[in-house]
Amino acid sequence: METEAINVNQGSSDETDRSALKMPAPRWQVAEVVEVIAETKETTALRIAVPEPREFVSGQYYNIRIPVEGRPRPIQRAYSIASSPFPQFNVVEFGIKEMEGGLVSPVLAKQIAVGDTLEVRGPYGTFVWSEDKGGPLLLVAAGSGVVPFMSMIRYSKAKGLSVPMHLLFASKSAEYVIYGQELKDLEAELDWLSVTHTFTRDSGHPGSRYHRRIDQEMVTELMYESQAKLAYSCGPPEMVKMCEAVLVDLGMDPQSVYSEKYD
Ligand SMILES: Cc1cc2nc3c(=O)[nH]c(=O)nc-3n(C[C@H](O)[C@H](O)[C@H](O)COP(=O)(O)OP(=O)(O)OC[C@H]3O[C@@H](n4cnc5c(N)ncnc54)[C@H](O)[C@@H]3O)c2cc1C
């Protein structure tokens, strides 16, 4: 399948539509960690208090930089915002998955405590959703790719919206589902939210409808079931590229297909 020529909405460059917002570029700030929550064995939610908070839209991200031994300058990485921008945006949550051998994520996921400070800069990105974009939405996530979707879902709930959202979410197994309990509770509470799991390393778990990586057949089924008019996919670049190609092949307008590649 040809994937290179599709001109969908790409999210991950340090860009945002600031011309519309008429705002200067964000600056580095020192933010205090106010809460640390172990989400799964490898993923931690960090909540930070931003001293000079900027309004953001669900789906955007911050850069975080930390000093790394042997490196002359701090090393920065991008992390999506998991929290809702409404009703307040001065405390921002990130969901950070430890990547073995990585320079930054093991420190953020395993070594940060309440009261520590982090250098952060943001928000950035055009991988965004708010009610003006409408729906129904198909959200496709693998692993920590669920983080920006938590912001969208939490925002919708906080605003009392009812735009249908269907989340297709790939995890290794039940114990690796990031925000698993919250998603379960939200799905039970909100009639506009549906969550479909696929567990790639647990072939028999009844809580998962599929037991393989996200593929063309799965995206096709969920696209028809959700009757999506807008689609967002987030996670490993190969998965995101596959989603873009399938959705456009199925007739979705490329401008309604949003992509965030965690590379
Ligand atoms: C817009 C955006 C938003 C993101 N949001 C999130 C988020 O919400 N949550 C999240 O967890 N992540 C997110 N990411 C990913 C995040 O930015 C980092 O890429 C991730 O945390 C890994 O960073 P790291 O410094 O730990 O690993 P890195 O040091 O970048 O290493 C990555 C991997 O490559 C391997 N590696 C490094 N060097 C070598 C080498 N020389 N040879 C072989 N292998 C090597 C490492 O072992 C590791 O497994 C996002 C990315 C983008 C672009």
Ligand as a Chemical Component Dictionary entry (heavy atoms), coordinates in Angstrom:
data_LIG
# 
_chem_comp.id                   LIG 
_chem_comp.type                 NON-POLYMER 
_chem_comp.pdbx_formal_charge   0 
_chem_comp.three_letter_code    LIG 
# 
loop_
_chem_comp_atom.comp_id 
_chem_comp_atom.atom_id 
_chem_comp_atom.alt_atom_id 
_chem_comp_atom.type_symbol 
_chem_comp_atom.charge 
_chem_comp_atom.model_Cartn_x 
_chem_comp_atom.model_Cartn_y 
_chem_comp_atom.model_Cartn_z 
_chem_comp_atom.pdbx_ordinal 
LIG C1  C1  C 0 5.040  14.740 19.699 1  
LIG C2  C2  C 0 5.519  13.595 20.566 2  
LIG C3  C3  C 0 4.846  13.307 21.742 3  
LIG C4  C4  C 0 5.279  12.254 22.547 4  
LIG N1  N1  N 0 4.566  11.958 23.665 5  
LIG C5  C5  C 0 4.951  10.930 24.447 6  
LIG C6  C6  C 0 4.177  10.571 25.599 7  
LIG O1  O1  O 0 3.137  11.178 25.899 8  
LIG N2  N2  N 0 4.626  9.548  26.370 9  
LIG C7  C7  C 0 5.775  8.838  26.055 10 
LIG O2  O2  O 0 6.132  7.924  26.812 11 
LIG N3  N3  N 0 6.504  9.145  24.961 12 
LIG C8  C8  C 0 6.132  10.173 24.162 13 
LIG N4  N4  N 0 6.876  10.504 23.056 14 
LIG C9  C9  C 0 8.179  9.813  22.842 15 
LIG C10 C10 C 0 9.288  10.572 23.615 16 
LIG O3  O3  O 0 9.456  11.857 23.057 17 
LIG C11 C11 C 0 10.649 9.863  23.554 18 
LIG O4  O4  O 0 10.962 9.599  22.215 19 
LIG C12 C12 C 0 10.682 8.584  24.371 20 
LIG O5  O5  O 0 10.333 8.835  25.719 21 
LIG C13 C13 C 0 12.089 7.953  24.333 22 
LIG O6  O6  O 0 13.026 8.897  24.780 23 
LIG P1  P1  P 0 14.342 8.443  25.565 24 
LIG O7  O7  O 0 15.227 9.613  25.682 25 
LIG O8  O8  O 0 14.015 7.667  26.781 26 
LIG O9  O9  O 0 14.968 7.387  24.559 27 
LIG P2  P2  P 0 16.138 7.655  23.494 28 
LIG O10 O10 O 0 17.405 7.977  24.168 29 
LIG O11 O11 O 0 15.633 8.597  22.468 30 
LIG O12 O12 O 0 16.239 6.202  22.878 31 
LIG C14 C14 C 0 15.087 5.592  22.262 32 
LIG C15 C15 C 0 15.335 4.109  22.060 33 
LIG O13 O13 O 0 16.403 3.930  21.151 34 
LIG C16 C16 C 0 17.382 3.110  21.735 35 
LIG N5  N5  N 0 18.699 3.661  21.346 36 
LIG C17 C17 C 0 19.206 4.860  21.660 37 
LIG N6  N6  N 0 20.405 5.002  21.107 38 
LIG C18 C18 C 0 20.659 3.870  20.420 39 
LIG C19 C19 C 0 21.714 3.408  19.623 40 
LIG N7  N7  N 0 22.806 4.156  19.415 41 
LIG N8  N8  N 0 21.605 2.179  19.047 42 
LIG C20 C20 C 0 20.511 1.428  19.239 43 
LIG N9  N9  N 0 19.483 1.805  19.985 44 
LIG C21 C21 C 0 19.550 3.001  20.554 45 
LIG C22 C22 C 0 17.202 3.194  23.230 46 
LIG O14 O14 O 0 17.634 2.020  23.874 47 
LIG C23 C23 C 0 15.724 3.368  23.356 48 
LIG O15 O15 O 0 15.071 2.121  23.387 49 
LIG C24 C24 C 0 6.440  11.503 22.195 50 
LIG C25 C25 C 0 7.117  11.808 21.010 51 
LIG C26 C26 C 0 6.661  12.827 20.192 52 
LIG C27 C27 C 0 7.408  13.120 18.913 53 
# 
loop_
_chem_comp_bond.comp_id 
_chem_comp_bond.atom_id_1 
_chem_comp_bond.atom_id_2 
_chem_comp_bond.value_order 
_chem_comp_bond.pdbx_ordinal 
LIG C1  C2  SING 1  
LIG C2  C3  SING 2  
LIG C2  C26 DOUB 3  
LIG C3  C4  DOUB 4  
LIG C4  N1  SING 5  
LIG C4  C24 SING 6  
LIG N1  C5  DOUB 7  
LIG C5  C6  SING 8  
LIG C5  C8  SING 9  
LIG C6  O1  DOUB 10 
LIG C6  N2  SING 11 
LIG N2  C7  SING 12 
LIG C7  O2  DOUB 13 
LIG C7  N3  SING 14 
LIG N3  C8  DOUB 15 
LIG C8  N4  SING 16 
LIG N4  C9  SING 17 
LIG N4  C24 SING 18 
LIG C9  C10 SING 19 
LIG C10 O3  SING 20 
LIG C10 C11 SING 21 
LIG C11 O4  SING 22 
LIG C11 C12 SING 23 
LIG C12 O5  SING 24 
LIG C12 C13 SING 25 
LIG C13 O6  SING 26 
LIG O6  P1  SING 27 
LIG P1  O7  DOUB 28 
LIG P1  O8  SING 29 
LIG P1  O9  SING 30 
LIG O9  P2  SING 31 
LIG P2  O10 DOUB 32 
LIG P2  O11 SING 33 
LIG P2  O12 SING 34 
LIG O12 C14 SING 35 
LIG C14 C15 SING 36 
LIG C15 O13 SING 37 
LIG C15 C23 SING 38 
LIG O13 C16 SING 39 
LIG C16 N5  SING 40 
LIG C16 C22 SING 41 
LIG N5  C17 SING 42 
LIG N5  C21 SING 43 
LIG C17 N6  DOUB 44 
LIG N6  C18 SING 45 
LIG C18 C19 SING 46 
LIG C18 C21 DOUB 47 
LIG C19 N7  SING 48 
LIG C19 N8  DOUB 49 
LIG N8  C20 SING 50 
LIG C20 N9  DOUB 51 
LIG N9  C21 SING 52 
LIG C22 O14 SING 53 
LIG C22 C23 SING 54 
LIG C23 O15 SING 55 
LIG C24 C25 DOUB 56 
LIG C25 C26 SING 57 
LIG C26 C27 SING 58 
# 
